[in-house]
């Protein structure tokens, strides 16, 4: 009897690891997944067998990748309010905030290839989109400016392909790469393309995180509001001269070097050389680090 109970417990644990924790009203199955989805208003053809399986793979992966999925839900409460109005300003669909989620988990990540920041720009592309990239200043780490650069890229991709889904895929596979595959395979949409594994998974990863993050309770991620990360209030200081010692500068603003760098990660050195008298906006937190 004891052996049977142990085997039963193992089976339950295995089921948990494979399918994740979902509510009773979510009849989740790896076969015949039928949830209706769209990306930026473009319907996902879940009637296609391979589309069902590819979507299901990413749903199961992210439902059971509990640490990362929990963290991105918590970070989104802090990061999305900055990203969302910039997307809206440029006319880029709100769904693209989930592209940032899969690119970096909403942190200033560094890829082995050298892409950096929440939107994971390579140096050449960043400069092409108007960002400064140097030893002292790297605006790929500037959330507002890198989001604007991402919008410019996506608008160009949408103009080229006529599809937001293909624009999203091109963020990973490159505009030329996607266009070449479309010509070779004589198809005109993402879901009919045979692509590299990474690009083939890319949009499905976005769709999975969108679904889980928008319906987090349904998929077992019940995080209290007070446990979510939040935006720290800041004021902006305009600087048009050099700063020889950022640690000393931080002290003059009532904070320390660590806090200055947390809120201005685009400052990459211990100093800021500004011989051209360019105007930089430096954020200084006004609360969040002292006992009330």
Secondary structure, DSSP 8 states (H G I E B T S, - for coil): -HHHHHHHHHHHHHHHHHH----TT----SSS-----EETTEE--TTSHHHHHHHHHHHHHHHH-HHHHHHHHHHHHHHHHHHHHHHHHHT--GGGHHHHHHHHTTS--B-TTS-BTTTTB-HHHHHHTT--BSSSBBGGG-HHHHHHHHHHHHHHHHHHHS-HHHHHHHHHH-HHHHHHHHHHHT--SGGG----HHHHHHHHHHHHHHHHHHTTTTTT----GGGS-----EEEEEE-S-BS-HHHHHHHTTS-HHHHHHH-TTB-SSSB--TT---EEEEEESSSSS--
